[in-house]
Amino acid sequence: MDGPFGPSTPDGPGAVRPAAGTIDLAPGRPRCGVVLRNDGDQAVWVTSHVPLDRLNRPLRVAVDDGPDPAHLRLDIAAGTALRVEGGRRGR
């Protein structure tokens, strides 16, 4: 049986109603520029919650005038990730 609970409604159980406007991520926290470089052959995904000092070994982190990468995470929405493509190796 498909849909044993009947048709869904916009305000049914589990409905998400986002607020209007822009929402700041971690307001008041210092921000800095970060460059991620993937020295490996395969793409690597970096999620929103991983500390930048705990990344896969092929990923290199360069921080612009900021704190140690141990205290940094990507400034992206929770539950999302950034894909860092693998680098090209010379022959």
C-alpha positions as a printed NumPy array, in Angstrom:
array([[  0.   ,   0.   ,   0.   ],
       [  1.46 ,   3.357,  -1.041],
       [  0.878,   6.234,   1.374],
       [ -0.585,   4.355,   4.366],
       [ -1.064,   7.652,   6.205],
       [ -2.909,   9.364,   3.38 ],
       [ -1.793,  12.319,   1.281],
       [  0.714,  14.702,   2.825],
       [ -0.114,  18.317,   3.566],
       [  2.219,  21.338,   3.704],
       [  1.73 ,  21.613,   7.49 ],
       [  1.684,  17.893,   8.249],
       [  3.948,  16.031,  10.688],
       [  7.606,  16.889,  10.162],
       [  6.834,  20.022,   8.165],
       [  9.625,  22.6  ,   8.048],
       [  8.704,  26.247,   7.855],
       [ 11.82 ,  28.383,   7.353],
       [ 11.83 ,  31.965,   8.547],
       [ 11.797,  34.779,   6.037],
       [ 15.02 ,  36.677,   5.352],
       [ 18.663,  35.837,   5.92 ],
       [ 19.951,  33.804,   8.854],
       [ 23.525,  34.363,  10.05 ],
       [ 25.551,  31.226,  10.702],
       [ 27.295,  31.367,  14.099],
       [ 26.823,  35.122,  14.634],
       [ 29.688,  36.818,  16.46 ],
       [ 32.266,  34.126,  15.659],
       [ 35.416,  35.338,  13.921],
       [ 35.728,  34.441,  10.255],
       [ 38.737,  34.099,   8.001],
       [ 39.553,  32.994,   4.487],
       [ 40.542,  29.375,   3.94 ],
       [ 41.892,  27.603,   0.864],
       [ 41.528,  23.815,   0.638],
       [ 43.847,  21.954,  -1.742],
       [ 43.4  ,  18.285,  -2.53 ],
       [ 46.738,  16.614,  -3.349],
       [ 45.051,  13.232,  -3.856],
       [ 43.611,  11.647,  -6.975],
       [ 40.013,  11.37 ,  -5.736],
       [ 37.491,  14.068,  -4.853],
       [ 36.876,  14.537,  -1.115],
       [ 33.725,  15.895,   0.512],
       [ 34.135,  18.178,   3.557],
       [ 31.   ,  18.385,   5.698],
       [ 29.777,  21.386,   7.629],
       [ 30.729,  19.966,  11.036],
       [ 34.248,  18.571,  10.577],
       [ 37.071,  20.595,  12.17 ],
       [ 39.555,  21.599,   9.478],
       [ 42.443,  19.93 ,  11.334],
       [ 40.664,  16.547,  11.02 ],
       [ 40.393,  16.364,   7.233],
       [ 41.493,  13.478,   5.026],
       [ 45.284,  13.347,   4.615],
       [ 45.389,  14.521,   0.974],
       [ 43.649,  17.797,   1.885],
       [ 45.835,  20.788,   2.705],
       [ 44.466,  23.835,   4.527],
       [ 45.813,  27.377,   4.114],
       [ 44.322,  29.938,   6.515],
       [ 44.348,  33.696,   5.843],
       [ 45.235,  35.579,   9.06 ],
       [ 43.074,  33.491,  11.313],
       [ 43.167,  30.992,  14.108],
       [ 44.648,  27.509,  13.963],
       [ 42.602,  25.165,  11.692],
       [ 41.804,  23.103,  14.818],
       [ 39.278,  25.787,  15.745],
       [ 37.74 ,  26.214,  12.29 ],
       [ 34.876,  24.655,  10.378],
       [ 33.461,  25.572,   6.988],
       [ 30.919,  28.398,   7.088],
       [ 28.213,  26.447,   5.261],
       [ 24.739,  25.373,   6.323],
       [ 24.437,  22.393,   8.684],
       [ 24.093,  19.097,   6.891],
       [ 25.77 ,  20.291,   3.715],
       [ 29.222,  19.579,   2.29 ],
       [ 31.803,  21.002,  -0.09 ],
       [ 33.386,  18.795,  -2.777],
       [ 37.134,  19.339,  -3.227],
       [ 38.291,  17.827,  -6.519],
       [ 41.476,  15.767,  -6.678],
       [ 44.599,  17.53 ,  -7.948],
       [ 46.473,  16.629, -11.077],
       [ 49.854,  15.083, -10.612],
       [ 52.695,  15.781, -12.999],
       [ 54.396,  12.89 , -14.813]])
